[in-house]
Amino acid sequence: MLSKLKQWWQAIREYFKVHWRPISVGAGGLFALIVIIFGGEAALSTTTFCTSCHSMSYPYEELQESAHYGSFGLEPQCKDCHIPQGLGNFHKAVYTHVVDGARELYLEFTNDYSTLEKFNERRLEMAHHARMNLRGWDSVTCRDCHKDPQPVAKSGKRAHKKLNEGWTCIDCHQNLVHAPVEHTDLDASERRGEMVIREEIDWTDRNPLASVETRSVRN
């Protein structure tokens, strides 16, 4: 057994002696690629980069005036809600930047966001898209801060039972940071392939979902 290990080790050494140049180039290229990917991801996740588009200056101002900003001394940035964090979610972050980034860049050039009034014309559509992203991530960016929430009120306890039925934070907690728009039924929107508007759910009611009306909105 020991002799075989020595033979393998000798074979590996001989291989590296002969092929050290392409191996070094390949390793260096791989290292450079990793640095570019992770460095690029970090650069594209900064609030400075996000707000470099004029349209994003409006929601950033709203963030700074929201209850989320400054609470407990924290100052959340765009990425903390809109980009999944951590190595385990890195693929989601890259996908979001590539796919959503290309989409938003296209919309930035094809729409007029020169005034807040113009921005508000598309606010509901943009809010719904962000909500659908969060739902697809199981609200992972919400859970990064709000770990194992334990509601005290009966209405909150009733609402949180829906988490066992496939619901996630964003299904109920909408309009918390940016200017309010109509609530959207994310489950129905996913099933129908179009935006579905619904009333805000009143969880203080004994049967809160019985009277909630919805209507579809085609983009």
N, C-alpha and C positions, 0 to 999 in steps of 0.2 A: 504493500500500500504506500509506504514511504517513498519507494523508488518511483512509483507512478506519479506521485505528487511532485517529485523533483523533475521528472520528465516534462510534466505539464508546465511547471514554472519556467523551465529552460526554454520550452517552445514559445511561451508568452514573451519572454525576454528577447528571443531571436526575432519574433514577429515585430516587436516594437523597435528593435534596432533597424530593421529593414523599412518599416512603414512609419517611422516616427514623424516625418514631415507631414503627410496627409492627416495623420491622427491629430497632430498639434493644430493644424489649420482647422480641422473639423471641430475640435474642442473649443478653440478660440471663437469660431463662428457661432457655435451653440451658446457660449457664454454671452457673446455680444447680442444675440437674438433675445436671450432671456432678459438682459439689461434693458434692451429697447422696449420689449413688451411690458415689463413691470414698470419701467420708468415712464413710458408713454401712458400707461393706465393711470399712474399717479398724477401725471400732468393734466390729463384730460378730466380728472375728477375734482380739480380745484374749483372753488367758487369764482375765482378770477377768470378762469376759462369759460365757465358756464355763462357768466354775466357779460362776456365779451360780445355776445349777441344782444342787441338793443332790447329785444322782446323780453329777455329774461331779467331785465332790470326791474320790471314791475313785480313779478312774484318774489324777487329777493327783498324788495322793500317791505312787502307784506309779511315775509318770514320774520324780519327784524321787529315787526310790531306785534307778532303773534305771542300767545302764551308759551309756546315751545321755546322761544328765544329768550335767553337770560334766566330761565328757571334753574334753580340750584347752581347758578353760575355757569351754565352750559350755553354755548353758542353754536347750535347745529348748523351745518352748511348744506348746500344742495345735495352733495353725495350721500349724506347721512340718511336721507329718505329715498332718493331716487336711484342710487347705485348700491347693489348688494355688496357688503364689506366682508373681508376675511378671505383666506386662501381657499376655503371650501366653496366659496361663492364666486371665485375669480372668473370662472367660465361665464357666469351670468353677467358679471360686470363687463367683460369683453364683448359679449353678445349685445348688451344694451348699448355700449358705445358705438359698435359697428353698425347695427341695424337701426336703432333709434337715432343715433347720431346722424347717419345719412338721411334719415327721414326728416329730422328737425332742420338740418341744413337746407334741404330742398324746400321745406315749408317757409323757412326764413327768407329765402330769395323769391318765392312765388306768392307771398302774402304781404299785406301792408300792416306793419305793427308800429307805425310812426307815432301813434297816439294810444293812450290807454283805451279810448273808445273803440278803436280798431282792434286792439288786442282782445277786448271783451267780446267781440263778435265771435271769436273762436275759443273763448275760455272754456266753455262747457266741453267741447270736443277734446281739448288738451287735458282737462282735468279727468275726463273719463278714460283717456288713454293711459294716464299715469296710474289711475285706480286699477285698471286691468293689469298693468305691469305688477303692481303690488300684490294683487290677488294671485297672479301666476307664481309669485315668489313666496306665497303663504305669509305675506306681510313680514318677511324676514327683517327688513330694515326697521320696522316698528318694534319687533321683538328684541332687537339688539339693545335697546334701552329699557323697554317695558318688559322685563323678564318675569314670567309667572305672575301676572296681575291677579289680585284677589279683590273683586268688587265687594263693597259693603252693602250698598242698596239692593233691595229685592229686584228692582228692574235690571240692575247690572248683573246680578246672579242669573236671572232668567235669560238675559241676552247671551251671556257667556256659555250657556248650555249649548248654544248653536255651534260652538267650536267643535263639538263632538260629532256634528253633522256635516262637516266639510266647510263651514263658514270660516272666515278669517278676519282679522282686525278691520281691514278696509271695507268690508261689506257693510259695516255699521258706522265706523268712525271716519266720516267724510267731512270736508270743509273745516278742518281743524287749524290749518295754517294760512292758506291763501283765501282770497275773496270768495265768498260762498256762491255756489251755483247749484242747480238742481241735483238732487241725489239720483244715482243710477243703480239699477238692479244688475249687479255684476254677473250673477249666476245666469239670469235670463239673457243678458247681453251675450254671454259666451255661447249659450245654447242656440240663440237665434242668429248670431253673427251680425248683430246690429245693436246700437245703443238703445237701452231701454230705461226710460225715466220712471222713477217711482217717488212716492212721498217718503219723507223721513219717518222711520219706524218709531212709534211711541211704545217703548218697552214697559211703561207703567200700566198699560192695558193688559187685561188677562189673556186676551188672544190678539196680540199686537199685529200679526200678519194677516188677519182675516179681512181687514178693511183697507189694506194698502193697495192703491191703484197703480197700475203701470201703463206706460204707452211707449211704443217703439218709435225711434227717430232714426231714419236712414241718413248716413253721412253723405 
